[in-house]
Amino acid sequence: MSFVPSQMASNSAIHWSRGDRPSGPVPLDFSSGWGKGIVFDWYKRMPTTSILNIQLRKEFKGPFHHEFILILLQGGLRCRLDRRGDPDVPTQTLSEAGSDAHDTVQEVDTTSLNEIHSTSECLVELRPNGKIDLSFILSVCFSIRSDPKTQRYTLQRFNCYFFSWTIASVVARHSVSWDTPAGQFTTPEQLALVLKKKAIEPIAANISKIGMKCIPVVFLSMQQHRLRQILRKHHRPMGFIPISVMRMMMSIWVSQYMRPRMESITRGVIESAMASTLQSAIESLIDSRSSSVMRTALSHTLWFDATRDALRAAAQTALRDAICALMVKTLMSVSGSDSPANDIDRVPNPTSTNNQSAPPQANPKSELASTVKKPKALRVGGALDHLFVSGAAAIADTSYDSGIFFAQSAWGLTRDLARNTETREDWVAGWDTLWTTVMNQAREDGRAVLSEVARTQPPNAARDEIWNVVWEDYELGFRESGPIVRDCMWDSIQYATETIVDVVSTIVFGALEETSQYPLKTLLNRSVSQIPAFNLIHNQLTYLKPGQGKLERNPHWVDANHTQLQDWIKHRIQKHGDQMRRLSLGSASTIQDDIRQAMGRVWDHVSKTEKSNTISQDAQLQPQML
């Protein structure tokens, strides 16, 4: 297809799209819905509707080389399907909105057939040999006309090429299915082994890393200007240490003390939680039933190279709640697992016996408090107390549990938040309520520790003044750290989701096999300029130079499977996009993507409506597939 840009506006340059065809084409008009209208009246008058072969043909006449579909029915009857632009407003075909598409079907008599053979060549021939009915082809046209974009004719995208490629692609796709071999995922042990290797280790490390990143952020956010002034007033070294140095000190402390413990425990806990929380969801996702989520996603996907993305999307939707439950269960179990005999003393919460009941995920410290036999003496007077203020060491000693408490509370509330969250914007919108709850719980924990310190230690005016300032500015500092913690938690959710989804989709994608639903012989014309040929030795398509296919060593026709036909059509789409770019009619990649996605939408519509799209003929239901 080629033409000079300066000629685009002239009617004569656009009239290639309407043509003058004898014998009255029937409009493919579905405005009355499926099964009604002139095209179905025409269908019901046909003596036979069983298809023997389908040809995608290309006219010799330039500059546009119109393409169309020619169908051979049982009994020797033939019909052709064309797409053309609106002849009354030819220049509209150049706009993004395009013109009305004149899609037609018409019978072909002997005279017309001779003309077709003399003015066009066959590029692709599909031979279903009676396995599909003409009503299936009409259903493809119905789906094209049902899409808001493809129902319009545009020179750049939804032209005669798109129309013909889509019909050929959908017919070929209809003949195959993509599935995993029976018994591929029969044992939970096999699935658990893959998940352990590919998902548990990285997720445990990520949870620990992000969780430990949040603790220094919250601590340093408390170092407000007024607090540092009070610390200097009472000659506390922490008031004079630069924030950058404190950040380094906190990083070292978290890395050496907190993170190794949490990561080790989390690894074991998440493995157990995954087995009980997530594995059954994954097994249901990839089971052998035809109604399973992944098989449904595969059945609605046109392009094989898009199946990986389709599997990922299906897994992400199906596993979202299970992954969130996994994260909650993991963090709810960590503190119960971390109870070594020589652990630093924990201080029971004196206010935990209030009358308000809360969900376990929102009040996880009740589980930990039940494991504490009796209160133990707090460590007072250590290096941190001298650097900051008396009581800081006691709070630091319990900060490991507090850090887990924060995570548990946040993740517990996150369970509901994440279930209703599709995007980061949704997450941000629901964050304030979650972070306020965590902030109040952290303040409650800190005050409980300091109450115990004040009860067991002599009065100290400097200590009390410093802590009063801490609590007065506490909310300000905590809210400053909120956005950082918010983004960290979102990243953790996304990481866990993407890791698990990637593992599951990779397992399925690697095991996919293409099987035939019914025999469909596919032939490609190798002698046509720039048509890819099948290399029998390397099982690949190779592209011929003009005229090369006419040599004796290259047969005129070659058998091709479904994957090779898809490669051929993708090559045609690529060439068309490149041509549009050269004519300054748009971006090649954008046009190519739009065409492929539109063809995918048509197949999705066909696959979803196929069973309901039947046509009554001679008082009987005529199914699309025989």
ROZANU-536114 format. One record per residue (C-alpha): residue in three letters; x negated, y, z negated. Coordinates in steps of 0.1 Angstrom, whole numbers, plus 2048, in hexadecimal, padded with zeros to 3 digits. Each point is the difference from the previous one (the first is absolute). Example, Ala and Ser with C-alpha at 12.3 -4.5 7.8 and 13.67 -1.06 7.14 Angstrom:
2
ALA7857D37B2;SER7F2822807;
***
This chain:
626
MET800800800;SER7F182180A;PHE80B82280D;VAL7F2823802;PRO80A8167E2;SER80A81D815;GLN81B7EA811;MET8107F67E0;ALA81B81B800;SER80C7F8823;ASN81F7EA804;SER7EF7EC81B;ALA7E47F57E9;ILE8197F37E6;HIS8197EF817;TRP7EB7E17FE;SER8147F87E2;ARG8237FE80F;GLY7FB7EE821;ASP81C7F7819;ARG80C7DD7F9;PRO81C7EE813;SER81B7EA7F1;GLY8098167E3;PRO7EC7FD7E0;VAL8147FA7E0;PRO7F78197E4;LEU7F37F07E0;ASP8198147EC;PHE8057F47DC;SER81381E7F3;SER81E7EA7F7;GLY7EA7E87ED;TRP7F47DD806;GLY8177EA815;LYS81581C80E;GLY7FE81581F;ILE7F87FE825;VAL7DF7ED7FC;PHE8117E47ED;ASP81C7FE819;TRP7E57FB81A;TYR7EF7E67EB;LYS8207EC7FB;ARG806800826;MET7DE7EF806;PRO8047DC80B;THR7E27F67EB;THR7EB8127E7;SER7E47E77F8;ILE7DE80E808;LEU7E67EC814;ASN7E581B802;ILE7F98257FA;GLN7E8815814;LEU7F08217F7;ARG7FA810822;LYS7EE82080C;GLU80881381F;PHE7E4807819;LYS80D823808;GLY7ED81C7EE;PRO7F98167EF;PHE8147F17E4;HIS8037DA808;HIS8227FA7F0;GLU8027E07EA;PHE8207EC7FB;ILE80C7DD7F5;LEU80D7E6819;ILE8137E27F1;LEU8087DF811;LEU81E7EE7F3;GLN80B7DC805;GLY8117FB821;GLY7E8818812;LEU8118217F4;ARG7E981D7F9;CYS8038217EF;ARG7E981D7F9;LEU7FD8197E3;ASP7F2823804;ARG7FB81F7EB;ARG800822811;GLY8028247F5;ASP81E816805;PRO7FF80B824;ASP8138207F9;VAL7E680E7E8;PRO7DF7F080B;THR7EA8197EE;GLN80E7F77DE;THR7ED7DF803;LEU7E08147F9;SER80D80D7DE;GLU7FC7EE7DF;ALA8267FD7FE;GLY8027F2823;SER8207FA814;ASP81C7E87FF;ALA7F37DE80A;HIS8127EF81D;ASP7FC7DC7F8;THR8117E8818;VAL8057DC80A;GLN80B7F4822;GLU8037E0814;VAL7E77FB81C;ASP80B7F2821;THR7EA7F081A;THR7F9820813;SER7F78127E0;LEU7EA7E37F5;ASN7EC802821;GLU7FB8257FA;ILE7F57FA7DC;HIS7E67E780C;SER7F381781B;THR7FE81F7EB;SER7F47F37DE;GLU7EA7E67F0;CYS8057EA7E2;LEU7E98077E3;VAL80E7E77E6;GLU8187E3803;LEU8117F07E2;ARG8117DE805;PRO8187F77E4;ASN8117E7817;GLY8238057F3;LYS7F78037DB;ILE80C8247FD;ASP82081180C;LEU804821812;SER81280D7E1;PHE7DE7FF7EF;ILE7F281881A;LEU81E8167FB;SER7FA8007DA;VAL7DC80D806;CYS80F81C815;PHE81A8067E5;SER7E48037E6;ILE7ED818817;ARG81F816803;SER8067FE7DB;ASP7DF8117F6;PRO8038267FF;LYS7DF804811;THR7FF7E481A;GLN82380680C;ARG7F2820811;TYR7EA80081F;THR7DE8117FD;LEU7E57FF819;GLN7E57FC7E6;ARG80F7E47EB;PHE8227F1806;ASN8007FC826;CYS8047E2817;TYR7DF7F17F5;PHE80C8017DB;PHE8217F180A;SER7F07E3814;TRP7E47F97E7;THR8197FF7E4;ILE8177E7810;ALA7E37E980A;SER7F08037DD;VAL8207F97ED;VAL8097E2816;ALA7DD7F27FA;ARG8018077DA;HIS8227F07FE;SER7F07DF80B;VAL7E77FE7E4;SER7FF8017DA;TRP7E38087E8;ASP7FE7EB7E1;THR7E87EF7E9;PRO7FC7DA802;ALA8167EB7E9;GLY7F07FA7DF;GLN7E681B803;PHE80A80E7DE;THR80E7E27EF;THR7ED8007DF;PRO7FF81D7E7;GLU7DC7F67F8;GLN7F4809823;LEU8118227FE;ALA7F38067DC;LEU7DD7F880B;VAL80181A81D;LEU80F81A7E9;LYS7E67FA7E6;LYS7E3805818;LYS80E81D814;ALA8178137E8;ILE7FB7FA7DB;GLU7DB80B7FE;PRO803821812;ILE8218097F0;ALA7F37F97DD;ALA7E1815807;ASN81581C80E;ILE8188017E3;SER7E38027E7;LYS7EE81A814;ILE81E817804;GLY80C7FB7DC;MET7DE8097F2;LYS7FE81E817;CYS81F80E7F0;ILE7F37FF7DC;PRO7E3819804;VAL817816815;VAL81A8037E4;PHE7E58057E5;LEU7ED81B813;SER821812808;MET8048057DB;GLN7E08157FE;GLN813821804;HIS7EE8227F9;ARG8118057DE;LEU7F57DE7F4;ARG7DC80580A;GLN8018217EE;ILE80C7EF7E0;LEU7E67E5804;ARG7E481A802;LYS80F8127E2;HIS7FB7E17EB;HIS7DE7F9810;ARG80B7E0812;PRO7E87F681C;MET81C7F7817;GLY80A825802;PHE7DD80880F;ILE7FC7E2817;PRO808809825;ILE81F7EF80E;SER7EA7F081B;VAL7EB7EF7E6;MET81E7F47ED;ARG80E7F2820;MET7E07EC805;MET8017F47DB;MET8247F5804;SER7F87EE820;ILE7E37ED7F0;TRP8167F67E2;VAL81D7F4816;SER7E97EC817;GLN7EC7EF7E4;TYR81B7FA7E7;MET82380180E;ARG8007F6825;PRO7ED7DE7FD;ARG8187F47E6;MET81F80B812;GLU7F57F2822;SER7F87DE7F2;ILE8217FD7EE;THR81480F81D;ARG7F17E6818;GLY80E7E37EC;VAL8218117F8;ILE80780A824;GLU7F97DC80C;SER81A7F37E7;ALA81881C808;MET7FD7FB825;ALA8087DB7FE;SER8208077ED;THR80B82180E;LEU7F4803824;GLN7FA7DD80E;SER8247F6802;ALA808820813;ILE7E57F9819;GLU80B7DC805;SER82380D806;LEU7F2819819;ILE7EE7E7815;ASP8177E17FC;SER80B7EB81D;ARG82480D801;SER809813820;SER80F81B7EA;SER7E08077ED;VAL7F4824801;MET7E07FA814;ARG8117EA81A;THR81B81A804;ALA7E581B805;LEU7EE7EA81A;SER8207F9813;HIS806825804;THR7DD80880C;LEU7F9803825;TRP7DA803802;PHE7EA7E67F2;ASP7E58197F7;ALA81A8127EB;THR8097E17EB;ARG7E58087E6;ASP8108227F9;ALA8227F0800;LEU7F57E67E7;ARG7F081B7EA;ALA820815800;ALA8167E27F8;ALA7E97F57E4;GLN7FD8237F1;THR8268047FF;ALA8067DD7F2;LEU7E58007E6;ARG8028237F3;ASP8147F87E1;ALA7EC7E07F9;ILE7DF814802;CYS80D81A7E9;ALA80C7E57E8;LEU7DD7F0803;MET7EF8207F6;VAL8178067E2;LYS7FC7DC7F4;THR7DA802803;LEU7FD81F7EB;MET81A7F47E7;SER7EB7E17FB;VAL7DD8107FE;SER80280C7DC;GLY80E7DF7F3;SER7E37EE810;ASP7E58177F2;SER7FF7F67DB;PRO7DD7F57F7;ALA7F97FB7DB;ASN7E581B7FF;ASP81581B812;ILE7FF8237F3;ASP81D8067E8;ARG82280A80E;VAL8168177ED;PRO8257F57FF;ASN81881B80A;PRO81380B7E1;THR81D80F815;SER8067E1815;THR81C7F47EA;ASN81881B80C;ASN8247F7808;GLN7FD805825;SER7FC7E2816;ALA7EC802820;PRO7F97E981D;PRO7E07EB7FA;GLN7EE81281C;ALA8078227F1;ASN7F57F67DD;PRO7E47E6803;LYS7EF8087DF;SER81B7ED7EE;GLU7F17E080E;LEU7DE8097F4;ALA80B80C7DE;SER80F7DE7FA;THR7DE7F0803;VAL7F08167E5;LYS8007EE7DF;LYS7F681E7E9;PRO7F1822804;LYS7DA8037FF;ALA7EA81D7F6;LEU7F981981B;ARG7DD80980B;VAL7F98247F5;GLY7E0813801;GLY7F17F3820;ALA7EE81381B;LEU82080A811;ASP80D80F7E0;HIS7E18157FC;LEU80180B824;PHE825808801;VAL8147FE7E0;SER8087E77E5;GLY81A7E780E;ALA7F3800823;ALA7ED7E07FB;ALA81F7EF7F2;ILE81480B81F;ALA7E47F5817;ASP8007DE7EF;THR8247FB808;SER7FE811823;TYR7FC7DE811;ASP8227F67F3;SER80D823806;GLY7F37FF824;ILE8137DF805;PHE81E80F7EF;PHE80081D818;ALA7FD7E981D;GLN81B7E97F3;SER81881C7FA;ALA7F9810821;TRP8027E0813;GLY8207F67ED;LEU81082080B;THR7F07FC822;ARG8147E0805;ASP820814807;LEU7EE81E810;ALA7ED7EA819;ARG81F7ED80A;ASN80F82080B;THR7E180E80F;GLU7F97FE826;THR7E681B803;ARG7E78137EB;GLU81881E800;ASP81A7EA7EF;TRP7E67F57E6;VAL7F78247F9;ALA82480B7FC;GLY8067E67E5;TRP7DF8047EE;ASP80881B7E6;THR8187EA7EC;LEU7E87E37FF;TRP7E28157F6;THR8138127E4;THR8097DE7F1;VAL7DB7F5801;MET7F58227F1;ASN8187FD7E3;GLN7F67DD7F9;ALA7DB809801;ARG80681D7E8;GLU8137E87E8;ASP7E37E8800;GLY7E681B7F9;ARG81380F7E4;ALA8057DE7F1;VAL7DB7FA7FF;LEU7F98237F1;SER81B7FA7E5;GLU7ED7E17F6;VAL7DF814800;ALA80F81C7EB;ARG80E7E77E7;THR7DF7EE7FB;GLN7E881D802;PRO7FA81F7EB;PRO81182080A;ASN7ED81381B;ALA80C82380B;ALA7EA80181F;ARG80C7DE80C;ASP82580A7FB;GLU7FB821813;ILE7EF7F081D;TRP81B7E5803;ASN81B81A7FD;VAL7F281281F;VAL7FD7DE812;TRP8257F97FB;GLU80B824808;ASP7EE7FF822;TYR8067DB805;GLU81D803818;LEU7ED819815;GLY7E27EA804;PHE8147E1805;ARG81481081C;GLU7E080C811;SER7F57DC803;GLY8227F480C;PRO7FB805825;ILE7DE7ED7FF;VAL80F7E37ED;ARG81F801817;ASP7EA7FC81F;CYS7EB7E57F0;MET81F7EB7F8;TRP80E805823;ASP7DF7F580E;SER8017E17EA;ILE8237F780C;GLN7F6805824;TYR7E07EC7FC;ALA8127E37F0;THR81C80181A;GLU7E880281E;THR7E97E67F3;ILE81B7E67FA;VAL813809820;ASP7E07FE814;VAL7F87DD7F1;VAL8237F3807;SER80380E823;THR7DD7F4809;ILE8097DD7F5;VAL81F7FF815;PHE7F181281E;GLY7E37E8801;ALA8177E2802;LEU81980E81A;GLU8077EA81D;GLU81480781F;THR8197E680A;SER8197FE81D;GLN8258037FA;TYR8077F3823;PRO7EA7FC81F;LEU7F8820812;LYS7E77FF81C;THR7EE821805;LEU7ED809820;LEU7EA81F806;ASN7F880D823;ARG7DA801801;SER7FD810823;VAL80F8217F5;SER7E781C7FB;GLN7F58027DB;ILE8157E47F4;PRO7EF7EB7E5;ALA7F77DC809;PHE7FE7E37E9;ASN7DE7F17FA;LEU8057DB7FA;ILE7DD7FB7F3;HIS80181B7E5;ASN8258017FA;GLN801825807;LEU80F819819;THR7E7810817;TYR80881E816;LEU7FA7FE826;LYS7F581B817;PRO81780A81D;GLY8027E3819;GLN7EB7E97EB;GLY81E7E97F9;LYS8047F8825;LEU7DF7EC801;GLU8037DB801;ARG7F07FB7DE;ASN81D8147F0;PRO8227F0805;HIS81D817807;TRP8137F67E1;VAL7F57F57DE;ASP8127F17E3;ALA8008167E0;ASN80C7FA7DD;HIS81381A7EB;THR7E18107F1;GLN7F1805822;LEU82081080D;GLN7FF8187E3;ASP7DC808808;TRP80A807824;ILE81D8177F6;LYS7EA8137E6;HIS7E780581C;ARG81B80F816;ILE80B8177E4;GLN7DD80B7FA;LYS7FB808825;HIS821814801;GLY7F68147E1;ASP7DE808810;GLN81180B820;MET8188187EC;ARG7E180F7EF;ARG7EF806821;LEU81F81280C;SER8018157E1;LEU8227F27F6;GLY7F67F57DD;SER7E87EE7E9;ALA7F87DD80D;SER7FF7F07DE;THR8218117F5;ILE8127F5820;GLN7F27DC7FD;ASP80A7FE7DB;ASP82380E807;ILE8067E681C;ARG7F47E37EB;GLN81380A7E1;ALA820806815;MET7FC7DD810;GLY7FD7F37DC;ARG8208117F5;VAL8127F181E;TRP7F57DD7F7;ASP8098067DB;HIS82380B80A;VAL8047E2818;SER7F47E77E5;LYS81880E7E6;THR81F801817;GLU7FA7E2816;LYS8187E87EE;SER81C819800;ASN7FC80A824;THR8137E6813;ILE81780581E;SER8217EE807;GLN8007F1823;ASP81C7E980D;ALA8108017DD;GLN7E07F27F1;LEU7E48107EC;GLN7E1802815;PRO7E18007E9;GLN7E181380A;MET7EA7E27FC;LEU80C7DF80D;
***
